[in-house]
Amino acid sequence: MKLTGAVLGTIAHQLPCCGPRRSLPGLHLRGLDNDAQLLAKRDQLRGQLAVARRLEWDVQLLRQRVTSSLERYLSDDELADCRHFVHDKAKLIVGTRRSEK
């Protein structure tokens, strides 16, 4: 995030100030015109998307490893019970989060 701030600060000094001074939430873009703000926000969102994709891939890999370990050590009935428990627990967690909102 510090690097992003430094890059945006450099951009702010190089671009002329043409439009109204508005800043997007989470970004300090004073002095940038609207197009530069949108480009900066786009770059920020692309970075967040890349992090989210990496996290999703890591979770998927971990899920595969856990599943293969469980398949190795549990019988078919125990594995079915474990999957049923995890599925029901996930539904409860999601339900709780929705009710909190």
C-alpha positions as a LaTeX table, in Angstrom:
\begin{tabular}{lrrr}
\hline
Residue & $x$ (\AA) & $y$ (\AA) & $z$ (\AA) \\
\hline
Met1 & 0.00 & 0.00 & 0.00 \\
Lys2 & 2.91 & 2.35 & 0.68 \\
Leu3 & 4.21 & 1.79 & $-2.84$ \\
Thr4 & 0.77 & 2.58 & $-4.29$ \\
Gly5 & 0.69 & 5.82 & $-2.31$ \\
Ala6 & 4.14 & 6.77 & $-3.59$ \\
Val7 & 3.14 & 6.04 & $-7.19$ \\
Leu8 & $-0.08$ & 8.02 & $-6.84$ \\
Gly9 & 1.84 & 10.87 & $-5.26$ \\
Thr10 & 4.22 & 10.90 & $-8.23$ \\
Ile11 & 1.30 & 10.88 & $-10.66$ \\
Ala12 & $-0.37$ & 13.72 & $-8.77$ \\
His13 & 2.67 & 15.94 & $-9.26$ \\
Gln14 & 2.96 & 15.14 & $-12.98$ \\
Leu15 & $-0.65$ & 15.57 & $-14.04$ \\
Pro16 & $-2.30$ & 18.95 & $-14.42$ \\
Cys17 & $-5.25$ & 19.62 & $-12.20$ \\
Cys18 & $-8.17$ & 20.06 & $-14.62$ \\
Gly19 & $-11.36$ & 18.96 & $-12.95$ \\
Pro20 & $-13.02$ & 19.30 & $-9.59$ \\
Arg21 & $-10.97$ & 17.98 & $-6.71$ \\
Arg22 & $-12.65$ & 14.80 & $-5.54$ \\
Ser23 & $-11.12$ & 11.77 & $-3.91$ \\
Leu24 & $-12.38$ & 8.23 & $-4.04$ \\
Pro25 & $-12.90$ & 6.35 & $-0.78$ \\
Gly26 & $-9.72$ & 4.71 & 0.39 \\
Leu27 & $-7.46$ & 6.71 & $-1.93$ \\
His28 & $-5.73$ & 10.02 & $-1.42$ \\
Leu29 & $-5.94$ & 11.49 & $-4.91$ \\
Arg30 & $-6.17$ & 15.20 & $-4.36$ \\
Gly31 & $-4.99$ & 17.06 & $-7.40$ \\
Leu32 & $-5.77$ & 14.30 & $-9.87$ \\
Asp33 & $-8.42$ & 14.77 & $-12.51$ \\
Asn34 & $-11.38$ & 12.41 & $-12.79$ \\
Asp35 & $-9.76$ & 10.13 & $-15.39$ \\
Ala36 & $-6.64$ & 9.70 & $-13.29$ \\
Gln37 & $-8.80$ & 8.92 & $-10.25$ \\
Leu38 & $-10.70$ & 6.27 & $-12.18$ \\
Leu39 & $-7.48$ & 4.74 & $-13.49$ \\
Ala40 & $-6.02$ & 4.65 & $-10.00$ \\
Lys41 & $-9.18$ & 3.06 & $-8.62$ \\
Arg42 & $-9.15$ & 0.51 & $-11.47$ \\
Asp43 & $-5.55$ & $-0.41$ & $-10.69$ \\
Gln44 & $-6.39$ & $-0.76$ & $-7.00$ \\
Leu45 & $-9.33$ & $-3.05$ & $-7.80$ \\
Arg46 & $-7.21$ & $-5.14$ & $-10.16$ \\
Gly47 & $-4.69$ & $-5.63$ & $-7.39$ \\
Gln48 & $-7.44$ & $-6.69$ & $-4.99$ \\
Leu49 & $-8.79$ & $-9.11$ & $-7.60$ \\
Ala50 & $-5.36$ & $-10.68$ & $-8.03$ \\
Val51 & $-5.06$ & $-11.14$ & $-4.27$ \\
Ala52 & $-8.57$ & $-12.64$ & $-4.10$ \\
Arg53 & $-7.81$ & $-15.06$ & $-6.93$ \\
Arg54 & $-4.60$ & $-16.17$ & $-5.24$ \\
Leu55 & $-6.45$ & $-16.66$ & $-1.96$ \\
Glu56 & $-9.16$ & $-18.69$ & $-3.71$ \\
Trp57 & $-6.50$ & $-20.88$ & $-5.34$ \\
Asp58 & $-4.75$ & $-21.42$ & $-2.00$ \\
Val59 & $-8.03$ & $-22.37$ & $-0.30$ \\
Gln60 & $-8.85$ & $-24.80$ & $-3.10$ \\
Leu61 & $-5.42$ & $-26.42$ & $-2.80$ \\
Leu62 & $-5.79$ & $-26.73$ & 0.96 \\
Arg63 & $-9.25$ & $-28.26$ & 0.53 \\
Gln64 & $-7.84$ & $-30.86$ & $-1.86$ \\
Arg65 & $-5.03$ & $-31.76$ & 0.53 \\
Val66 & $-7.38$ & $-32.12$ & 3.50 \\
Thr67 & $-9.81$ & $-34.21$ & 1.45 \\
Ser68 & $-7.06$ & $-36.56$ & 0.26 \\
Ser69 & $-5.78$ & $-36.98$ & 3.83 \\
Leu70 & $-9.28$ & $-37.70$ & 5.14 \\
Glu71 & $-9.90$ & $-40.20$ & 2.35 \\
Arg72 & $-6.70$ & $-41.99$ & 3.29 \\
Tyr73 & $-7.50$ & $-42.37$ & 7.01 \\
Leu74 & $-11.31$ & $-42.55$ & 7.23 \\
Ser75 & $-13.72$ & $-45.22$ & 6.11 \\
Asp76 & $-16.40$ & $-44.34$ & 3.57 \\
Asp77 & $-19.05$ & $-43.95$ & 6.28 \\
Glu78 & $-16.81$ & $-41.76$ & 8.44 \\
Leu79 & $-15.89$ & $-39.65$ & 5.44 \\
Ala80 & $-19.57$ & $-39.19$ & 4.53 \\
Asp81 & $-20.32$ & $-38.16$ & 8.14 \\
Cys82 & $-17.42$ & $-35.71$ & 8.10 \\
Arg83 & $-18.56$ & $-34.14$ & 4.83 \\
His84 & $-22.13$ & $-33.89$ & 6.13 \\
Phe85 & $-20.90$ & $-32.20$ & 9.33 \\
Val86 & $-18.73$ & $-29.71$ & 7.42 \\
His87 & $-21.58$ & $-28.90$ & 5.01 \\
Asp88 & $-24.06$ & $-28.32$ & 7.86 \\
Lys89 & $-21.53$ & $-26.26$ & 9.84 \\
Ala90 & $-20.87$ & $-24.06$ & 6.79 \\
Lys91 & $-24.61$ & $-23.48$ & 6.35 \\
Leu92 & $-24.90$ & $-22.45$ & 10.02 \\
Ile93 & $-21.99$ & $-20.02$ & 9.72 \\
Val94 & $-23.43$ & $-18.42$ & 6.59 \\
Gly95 & $-26.86$ & $-18.19$ & 8.22 \\
Thr96 & $-25.38$ & $-16.56$ & 11.32 \\
Arg97 & $-23.49$ & $-13.99$ & 9.27 \\
Arg98 & $-26.59$ & $-13.12$ & 7.27 \\
Ser99 & $-28.68$ & $-12.69$ & 10.41 \\
Glu100 & $-26.02$ & $-10.41$ & 11.94 \\
Lys101 & $-26.28$ & $-8.06$ & 8.97 \\
\hline
\end{tabular}
